[in-house]
Amino acid sequence: MKKSWTIFGIVAGAIVLLAMLLAASYNGLVNSRETVRGSINNLQSQYQRRADLVPNLVNTVKGSANFEQETLTNVINARAKATQVTIDPSKATPEQIKQYQEAQGELSQALGRLIAVSENYPDLKSTAAFNDLMTQLEGTENRIQVARADYGKTAQLYNTKIQRFPTNISAGIFGFQTFPYFTADEKAQKAPTVDFNKPIAQPAPAQ
């Protein structure tokens, strides 16, 4: 009888220990997953910050005579598309990431084109409103790059964790899924290079 109780105690202790390890592993995965989701939210907030600057930028540029209407239209349309595509942090999929990246990439290209065209309008570039928007846009682009890097880092740590033993056991039991990554955007690489510190172009002297 005593031997039976001893065996029972060992088995019960092992079960309790296993449950504690499983709980610790689960909680750790939850914390890591929420960190990734927070990174996604932050990234989308930075992209939204950029989108919020576009209407003011377009209105400012409109004030410059004969500015390319097609360029403005492309920016407006790209912004509309970019604000319609979002990532669901609770169940981000490769398809969502791809669509979101493509939409934001189109806006990046449109903005790059607008800024490149503005080089031909020294009067526009000399206005305080335009320069202020350029400063804000530059700062936002930097924040976007930082937020993308942060998401990539947190996603990599989480994805690695759910594949390693013994946390992979908890991940399999509770259905933890990997988060997709952003990929190199070939279209963005072809967008015009913008130097916000470039001196304002001076008009050519009259002949």
Backbone as CSV, one residue per row, in Angstrom:
resi,resn,N_x,N_y,N_z,CA_x,CA_y,CA_z,C_x,C_y,C_z
1,MET,0.831,-1.194,0.000,0.000,0.000,0.000,0.874,1.255,0.000
2,LYS,1.908,1.192,0.845,2.806,2.328,0.952,3.519,2.569,-0.365
3,LYS,3.891,1.462,-1.040,4.583,1.572,-2.327,3.676,2.208,-3.363
4,SER,2.393,1.863,-3.331,1.431,2.421,-4.285,1.306,3.919,-4.105
5,TRP,1.255,4.356,-2.821,1.154,5.784,-2.551,2.429,6.507,-3.005
6,THR,3.545,5.858,-2.865,4.806,6.467,-3.304,4.803,6.674,-4.819
7,ILE,4.373,5.646,-5.531,4.294,5.752,-6.993,3.308,6.839,-7.400
8,PHE,2.154,6.850,-6.691,1.129,7.861,-6.969,1.683,9.263,-6.746
9,GLY,2.465,9.430,-5.660,3.038,10.735,-5.350,4.038,11.176,-6.410
10,ILE,4.836,10.220,-6.898,5.820,10.547,-7.942,5.119,10.974,-9.226
11,VAL,4.083,10.185,-9.579,3.337,10.503,-10.807,2.639,11.856,-10.675
12,ALA,2.020,12.092,-9.507,1.315,13.353,-9.285,2.297,14.518,-9.319
13,GLY,3.461,14.324,-8.711,4.476,15.383,-8.717,4.965,15.683,-10.118
14,ALA,5.128,14.621,-10.912,5.580,14.804,-12.291,4.539,15.560,-13.105
15,ILE,3.263,15.231,-12.858,2.184,15.915,-13.583,2.132,17.390,-13.209
16,VAL,2.279,17.666,-11.907,2.266,19.066,-11.444,3.442,19.825,-12.038
17,LEU,4.607,19.208,-12.032,5.801,19.847,-12.587,5.615,20.114,-14.076
18,LEU,5.083,19.126,-14.779,4.847,19.282,-16.212,3.843,20.400,-16.477
19,ALA,2.800,20.461,-15.653,1.787,21.510,-15.814,2.402,22.894,-15.573
20,MET,3.290,22.983,-14.568,3.940,24.260,-14.276,4.848,24.683,-15.427
21,LEU,5.588,23.725,-15.972,6.462,24.029,-17.104,5.654,24.438,-18.330
22,LEU,4.542,23.739,-18.544,3.673,24.046,-19.679,3.066,25.433,-19.528
23,ALA,2.660,25.771,-18.290,2.065,27.082,-18.034,3.093,28.198,-18.248
24,ALA,4.313,27.962,-17.764,5.373,28.962,-17.932,5.700,29.160,-19.407
25,SER,5.749,28.048,-20.131,6.031,28.117,-21.562,4.918,28.850,-22.286
26,TYR,3.680,28.550,-21.956,2.520,29.193,-22.583,2.532,30.700,-22.321
27,ASN,2.751,31.068,-21.070,2.764,32.493,-20.718,3.879,33.237,-21.442
28,GLY,5.028,32.584,-21.577,6.131,33.203,-22.297,5.793,33.424,-23.763
29,LEU,5.121,32.452,-24.363,4.717,32.585,-25.764,3.679,33.691,-25.930
30,VAL,2.767,33.770,-24.991,1.747,34.830,-25.051,2.407,36.206,-24.989
31,ASN,3.365,36.356,-24.078,4.063,37.635,-23.956,4.801,37.989,-25.254
32,SER,5.459,36.997,-25.839,6.189,37.229,-27.091,5.236,37.570,-28.227
33,ARG,4.118,36.877,-28.264,3.131,37.136,-29.319,2.549,38.538,-29.204
34,GLU,2.265,38.961,-27.967,1.713,40.296,-27.772,2.737,41.384,-28.104
35,THR,4.011,41.078,-27.903,5.056,42.033,-28.285,5.067,42.229,-29.796
36,VAL,4.913,41.131,-30.547,4.864,41.225,-32.010,3.629,42.005,-32.446
37,ARG,2.506,41.716,-31.837,1.275,42.426,-32.187,1.405,43.922,-31.896
38,GLY,2.076,44.239,-30.799,2.313,45.646,-30.486,3.186,46.309,-31.546
39,SER,4.155,45.559,-32.055,5.031,46.075,-33.112,4.241,46.334,-34.388
40,ILE,3.287,45.451,-34.685,2.444,45.640,-35.866,1.609,46.911,-35.713
41,ASN,1.015,47.090,-34.551,0.202,48.279,-34.313,1.036,49.553,-34.433
42,ASN,2.239,49.515,-33.891,3.110,50.682,-33.957,3.493,50.986,-35.406
43,LEU,3.791,49.946,-36.169,4.156,50.132,-37.569,3.005,50.761,-38.342
44,GLN,1.800,50.245,-38.127,0.649,50.802,-38.828,0.375,52.241,-38.402
45,SER,0.658,52.552,-37.154,0.477,53.929,-36.679,1.427,54.878,-37.399
46,GLN,2.658,54.433,-37.635,3.634,55.274,-38.329,3.237,55.470,-39.792
47,TYR,2.753,54.417,-40.431,2.282,54.550,-41.808,1.060,55.472,-41.864
48,GLN,0.186,55.367,-40.860,-0.986,56.238,-40.813,-0.566,57.686,-40.607
49,ARG,0.467,57.883,-39.818,0.997,59.228,-39.603,1.426,59.831,-40.942
50,ARG,2.073,59.021,-41.769,2.480,59.509,-43.090,1.261,59.836,-43.944
51,ALA,0.277,58.942,-43.926,-0.939,59.170,-44.715,-1.644,60.448,-44.291
52,ASP,-1.598,60.761,-42.999,-2.250,61.965,-42.498,-1.568,63.243,-42.993
53,LEU,-0.299,63.130,-43.362,0.421,64.303,-43.871,0.079,64.602,-45.326
54,VAL,-0.376,63.584,-46.044,-0.578,63.728,-47.489,-1.593,64.812,-47.863
55,PRO,-2.783,64.885,-47.232,-3.734,65.935,-47.634,-3.146,67.342,-47.526
56,ASN,-2.442,67.620,-46.437,-1.832,68.943,-46.289,-0.758,69.174,-47.347
57,LEU,-0.010,68.124,-47.660,1.032,68.247,-48.670,0.420,68.529,-50.038
58,VAL,-0.637,67.806,-50.364,-1.299,68.011,-51.655,-1.873,69.421,-51.748
59,ASN,-2.518,69.879,-50.682,-3.098,71.233,-50.694,-2.021,72.306,-50.834
60,THR,-0.879,72.071,-50.212,0.217,73.034,-50.314,0.767,73.086,-51.730
61,VAL,0.932,71.909,-52.324,1.476,71.842,-53.684,0.491,72.412,-54.699
62,LYS,-0.794,72.241,-54.434,-1.810,72.767,-55.354,-1.672,74.270,-55.554
63,GLY,-1.136,74.929,-54.539,-0.998,76.381,-54.621,0.064,76.826,-55.601
64,SER,0.891,75.910,-56.060,1.930,76.257,-57.014,1.374,76.155,-58.430
65,ALA,1.537,77.188,-59.176,0.950,77.253,-60.509,1.508,76.158,-61.426
66,ASN,0.602,75.548,-62.199,0.978,74.578,-63.233,1.663,73.314,-62.696
67,PHE,1.458,72.995,-61.415,2.055,71.764,-60.895,1.380,70.579,-61.560
68,GLU,2.162,69.528,-61.851,1.650,68.369,-62.577,0.435,67.744,-61.890
69,GLN,-0.715,67.833,-62.541,-1.943,67.307,-61.971,-1.892,65.784,-61.844
70,GLU,-1.266,65.124,-62.811,-1.181,63.668,-62.779,-0.419,63.190,-61.540
71,THR,0.635,63.911,-61.188,1.421,63.556,-60.010,0.579,63.664,-58.745
72,LEU,-0.205,64.730,-58.638,-1.075,64.915,-57.465,-2.144,63.825,-57.417
73,THR,-2.715,63.520,-58.564,-3.758,62.487,-58.624,-3.212,61.130,-58.184
74,ASN,-2.005,60.814,-58.616,-1.387,59.543,-58.240,-1.169,59.462,-56.729
75,VAL,-0.760,60.568,-56.133,-0.560,60.598,-54.679,-1.878,60.397,-53.954
76,ILE,-2.905,61.082,-54.407,-4.226,60.987,-53.770,-4.763,59.557,-53.874
77,ASN,-4.655,58.971,-55.053,-5.160,57.603,-55.249,-4.354,56.588,-54.438
78,ALA,-3.033,56.773,-54.401,-2.178,55.848,-53.650,-2.475,55.936,-52.157
79,ARG,-2.731,57.157,-51.674,-3.061,57.325,-50.250,-4.374,56.616,-49.927
80,ALA,-5.362,56.773,-50.817,-6.662,56.143,-50.580,-6.508,54.625,-50.484
81,LYS,-5.717,54.049,-51.358,-5.504,52.604,-51.346,-4.740,52.173,-50.101
82,ALA,-3.723,52.957,-49.735,-2.892,52.606,-48.583,-3.683,52.612,-47.282
83,THR,-4.652,53.513,-47.171,-5.434,53.597,-45.933,-6.535,52.541,-45.868
84,GLN,-6.815,51.893,-46.994,-7.854,50.862,-47.012,-7.309,49.475,-46.671
85,VAL,-6.001,49.289,-46.835,-5.383,47.985,-46.576,-4.740,47.998,-45.192
86,THR,-5.093,47.039,-44.358,-4.557,46.972,-43.001,-4.085,45.553,-42.684
87,ILE,-3.364,45.452,-41.573,-2.913,44.149,-41.070,-3.662,43.856,-39.778
88,ASP,-4.237,42.676,-39.674,-4.913,42.260,-38.447,-3.858,41.648,-37.514
89,PRO,-3.488,42.342,-36.425,-2.438,41.826,-35.539,-2.760,40.469,-34.934
90,SER,-4.049,40.152,-34.793,-4.421,38.891,-34.145,-4.235,37.692,-35.064
91,LYS,-4.188,37.925,-36.365,-4.019,36.808,-37.298,-3.376,37.292,-38.600
92,ALA,-2.212,37.924,-38.461,-1.499,38.415,-39.634,-1.108,37.251,-40.541
93,THR,-1.344,37.408,-41.827,-1.025,36.359,-42.797,-0.037,36.903,-43.823
94,PRO,0.675,36.020,-44.522,1.583,36.483,-45.577,0.860,37.312,-46.633
95,GLU,-0.402,36.953,-46.923,-1.179,37.694,-47.918,-1.457,39.116,-47.441
96,GLN,-1.797,39.259,-46.160,-2.034,40.585,-45.604,-0.771,41.436,-45.659
97,ILE,0.338,40.850,-45.239,1.604,41.580,-45.245,1.954,42.021,-46.660
98,LYS,1.777,41.135,-47.629,2.110,41.447,-49.021,1.244,42.581,-49.552
99,GLN,-0.071,42.492,-49.331,-0.979,43.527,-49.813,-0.690,44.868,-49.143
100,TYR,-0.430,44.817,-47.848,-0.142,46.042,-47.109,1.154,46.672,-47.612
101,GLN,2.169,45.857,-47.789,3.456,46.354,-48.254,3.338,46.947,-49.654
102,GLU,2.590,46.288,-50.527,2.423,46.795,-51.889,1.699,48.139,-51.889
103,ALA,0.652,48.255,-51.070,-0.103,49.508,-51.013,0.764,50.648,-50.479
104,GLN,1.528,50.371,-49.428,2.398,51.401,-48.872,3.540,51.723,-49.839
105,GLY,3.998,50.718,-50.579,5.052,50.943,-51.560,4.596,51.861,-52.680
106,GLU,3.344,51.715,-53.106,2.792,52.586,-54.147,2.722,54.031,-53.656
107,LEU,2.364,54.209,-52.387,2.324,55.568,-51.840,3.731,56.141,-51.743
108,SER,4.691,55.314,-51.381,6.080,55.775,-51.306,6.562,56.254,-52.678
109,GLN,6.232,55.492,-53.714,6.629,55.876,-55.059,5.965,57.171,-55.497
110,ALA,4.660,57.293,-55.197,3.924,58.499,-55.584,4.482,59.726,-54.877
111,LEU,4.800,59.575,-53.592,5.376,60.697,-52.848,6.769,61.025,-53.371
112,GLY,7.531,59.993,-53.698,8.858,60.219,-54.248,8.795,60.997,-55.547
113,ARG,7.816,60.650,-56.384,7.633,61.365,-57.651,7.236,62.817,-57.398
114,LEU,6.337,63.042,-56.457,5.894,64.405,-56.158,7.063,65.266,-55.692
115,ILE,7.875,64.700,-54.803,9.008,65.466,-54.276,10.039,65.721,-55.366
116,ALA,10.228,64.732,-56.247,11.170,64.913,-57.352,10.702,66.027,-58.283
117,VAL,9.397,66.031,-58.573,8.842,67.061,-59.453,8.954,68.443,-58.816
118,SER,8.827,68.495,-57.490,8.889,69.784,-56.791,10.234,70.470,-56.966
119,GLU,11.267,69.720,-57.378,12.574,70.313,-57.635,12.488,71.374,-58.735
120,ASN,11.479,71.245,-59.587,11.311,72.188,-60.691,10.541,73.439,-60.290
121,TYR,10.160,73.528,-59.008,9.361,74.658,-58.540,10.044,75.317,-57.332
122,PRO,11.058,76.128,-57.579,11.792,76.759,-56.476,10.914,77.628,-55.586
123,ASP,9.881,78.240,-56.174,8.982,79.062,-55.354,8.248,78.209,-54.328
124,LEU,7.875,76.998,-54.754,7.192,76.077,-53.834,8.147,75.638,-52.726
125,LYS,9.363,75.280,-53.103,10.337,74.781,-52.132,10.773,75.850,-51.138
126,SER,10.565,77.113,-51.489,10.990,78.184,-50.596,9.938,78.537,-49.556
127,THR,8.726,77.928,-49.663,7.663,78.241,-48.707,7.872,77.488,-47.397
128,ALA,7.511,78.154,-46.301,7.677,77.552,-44.972,6.787,76.326,-44.812
129,ALA,5.559,76.389,-45.372,4.619,75.272,-45.222,5.158,74.019,-45.888
130,PHE,5.696,74.153,-47.092,6.226,72.996,-47.813,7.428,72.412,-47.086
131,ASN,8.333,73.264,-46.652,9.525,72.780,-45.954,9.178,72.112,-44.633
132,ASP,8.170,72.645,-43.952,7.735,72.031,-42.693,7.168,70.637,-42.946
133,LEU,6.383,70.500,-44.009,5.822,69.194,-44.348,6.925,68.217,-44.753
134,MET,7.933,68.706,-45.457,9.046,67.845,-45.838,9.796,67.338,-44.604
135,THR,9.951,68.220,-43.621,10.626,67.827,-42.381,9.815,66.761,-41.649
136,GLN,8.497,66.980,-41.588,7.633,65.991,-40.933,7.634,64.660,-41.682
137,LEU,7.627,64.747,-43.012,7.619,63.529,-43.817,8.923,62.756,-43.652
138,GLU,10.023,63.476,-43.619,11.316,62.822,-43.421,11.366,62.108,-42.077
139,GLY,10.884,62.814,-41.029,10.867,62.199,-39.702,9.977,60.970,-39.652
140,THR,8.856,61.043,-40.352,7.934,59.903,-40.380,8.529,58.723,-41.117
141,GLU,9.213,58.989,-42.225,9.863,57.905,-42.960,10.905,57.204,-42.086
142,ASN,11.622,57.986,-41.291,12.605,57.394,-40.374,11.914,56.522,-39.335
143,ARG,10.780,57.006,-38.810,10.026,56.221,-37.824,9.501,54.927,-38.431
144,ILE,9.091,54.993,-39.686,8.605,53.795,-40.372,9.707,52.756,-40.483
145,GLN,10.903,53.197,-40.852,12.030,52.272,-40.976,12.362,51.620,-39.637
146,VAL,12.326,52.416,-38.569,12.601,51.883,-37.233,11.511,50.890,-36.829
147,ALA,10.255,51.245,-37.109,9.135,50.377,-36.739,9.165,49.069,-37.525
148,ARG,9.552,49.123,-38.800,9.654,47.902,-39.598,10.765,46.998,-39.071
149,ALA,11.887,47.609,-38.710,12.992,46.829,-38.161,12.593,46.200,-36.823
150,ASP,11.857,46.953,-36.017,11.417,46.442,-34.713,10.457,45.274,-34.891
151,TYR,9.538,45.392,-35.855,8.620,44.292,-36.120,9.388,43.056,-36.576
152,GLY,10.332,43.247,-37.491,11.117,42.112,-37.982,11.872,41.416,-36.868
153,LYS,12.406,42.200,-35.940,13.170,41.630,-34.834,12.273,40.849,-33.880
154,THR,11.142,41.463,-33.492,10.241,40.788,-32.549,9.606,39.555,-33.187
155,ALA,9.290,39.630,-34.475,8.706,38.474,-35.164,9.718,37.339,-35.253
156,GLN,10.965,37.679,-35.513,12.000,36.644,-35.610,12.211,35.945,-34.272
157,LEU,12.245,36.714,-33.187,12.418,36.128,-31.859,11.252,35.199,-31.513
158,TYR,10.052,35.661,-31.825,8.861,34.857,-31.543,8.831,33.598,-32.407
159,ASN,9.069,33.768,-33.702,9.039,32.623,-34.618,10.080,31.575,-34.240
160,THR,11.237,32.043,-33.788,12.282,31.111,-33.358,11.855,30.367,-32.090
161,LYS,11.223,31.097,-31.188,10.816,30.502,-29.913,9.806,29.379,-30.105
162,ILE,8.833,29.575,-30.990,7.794,28.552,-31.130,8.293,27.313,-31.881
163,GLN,9.498,27.382,-32.428,10.059,26.228,-33.123,11.087,25.473,-32.273
164,ARG,11.496,26.086,-31.160,12.510,25.462,-30.312,11.884,24.585,-29.230
165,PHE,12.589,23.551,-28.890,12.170,22.670,-27.796,12.556,23.339,-26.468
166,PRO,11.709,23.333,-25.435,10.428,22.625,-25.363,9.216,23.510,-25.674
167,THR,9.470,24.815,-25.985,8.324,25.702,-26.222,7.523,25.292,-27.455
168,ASN,8.153,24.548,-28.374,7.413,24.106,-29.556,6.270,23.164,-29.186
169,ILE,6.409,22.492,-28.035,5.336,21.602,-27.565,4.116,22.437,-27.186
170,SER,4.353,23.482,-26.396,3.257,24.374,-26.005,2.659,25.060,-27.229
171,ALA,3.520,25.487,-28.151,3.044,26.162,-29.364,2.139,25.248,-30.163
172,GLY,2.518,23.957,-30.253,1.702,23.008,-30.994,0.383,22.718,-30.306
173,ILE,0.428,22.586,-28.983,-0.782,22.274,-28.223,-1.796,23.414,-28.304
174,PHE,-1.298,24.654,-28.164,-2.198,25.808,-28.089,-2.343,26.555,-29.417
175,GLY,-1.758,26.041,-30.474,-1.998,26.611,-31.797,-1.322,27.937,-32.089
176,PHE,-0.146,28.167,-31.552,0.588,29.395,-31.860,1.134,29.307,-33.289
177,GLN,0.928,30.373,-34.064,1.356,30.402,-35.462,2.468,31.430,-35.661
178,THR,3.310,31.191,-36.670,4.385,32.135,-36.966,3.824,33.417,-37.576
179,PHE,4.590,34.506,-37.438,4.239,35.772,-38.065,5.053,35.931,-39.348
180,PRO,4.438,36.408,-40.421,5.175,36.596,-41.681,6.064,37.835,-41.602
181,TYR,7.045,37.895,-42.481,7.978,39.022,-42.528,7.675,39.924,-43.716
182,PHE,8.122,41.165,-43.600,8.143,42.040,-44.757,9.319,41.621,-45.629
183,THR,9.157,41.763,-46.923,10.229,41.415,-47.846,10.783,42.677,-48.496
184,ALA,11.918,42.541,-49.167,12.502,43.672,-49.879,11.542,44.102,-50.979
185,ASP,11.253,45.394,-51.015,10.296,45.935,-51.974,11.036,46.404,-53.217
186,GLU,10.938,45.628,-54.309,11.651,45.969,-55.536,11.153,47.284,-56.129
187,LYS,9.850,47.536,-56.029,9.308,48.778,-56.573,9.840,49.991,-55.817
188,ALA,9.931,49.838,-54.494,10.419,50.950,-53.689,11.863,51.276,-54.028
189,GLN,12.633,50.233,-54.405,14.029,50.456,-54.753,14.167,51.293,-56.020
190,LYS,13.120,51.315,-56.850,13.149,52.080,-58.082,12.559,53.480,-57.904
191,ALA,12.037,53.762,-56.739,11.447,55.074,-56.501,12.533,56.141,-56.491
192,PRO,12.178,57.400,-56.818,13.170,58.471,-56.832,13.833,58.643,-55.478
193,THR,15.135,58.883,-55.485,15.858,59.139,-54.247,15.624,60.581,-53.834
194,VAL,15.210,60.761,-52.598,14.879,62.105,-52.130,15.876,62.549,-51.077
195,ASP,16.494,63.689,-51.305,17.411,64.270,-50.333,16.756,65.521,-49.773
196,PHE,16.236,65.408,-48.551,15.516,66.532,-47.967,16.434,67.701,-47.620
197,ASN,17.731,67.452,-47.593,18.680,68.509,-47.250,19.280,69.166,-48.488
198,LYS,18.795,68.780,-49.661,19.328,69.332,-50.904,18.999,70.811,-50.996
199,PRO,19.960,71.665,-51.359,19.705,73.095,-51.460,18.595,73.380,-52.469
200,ILE,17.867,74.424,-52.235,16.784,74.816,-53.133,17.371,75.238,-54.476
201,ALA,16.827,74.689,-55.548,17.327,75.018,-56.872,17.029,76.468,-57.213
202,GLN,17.961,77.135,-57.814,17.790,78.523,-58.195,17.418,78.600,-59.657
203,PRO,16.522,79.522,-60.020,16.120,79.638,-61.419,17.283,80.087,-62.273
204,ALA,17.289,79.641,-63.534,18.369,80.016,-64.449,18.292,81.491,-64.775
205,PRO,19.415,82.146,-64.893,19.417,83.577,-65.207,18.803,83.852,-66.569
206,ALA,18.154,84.982,-66.691,17.524,85.352,-67.944,18.564,85.593,-69.023
207,GLN,18.265,85.150,-70.241,19.196,85.328,-71.371,18.994,86.720,-71.995
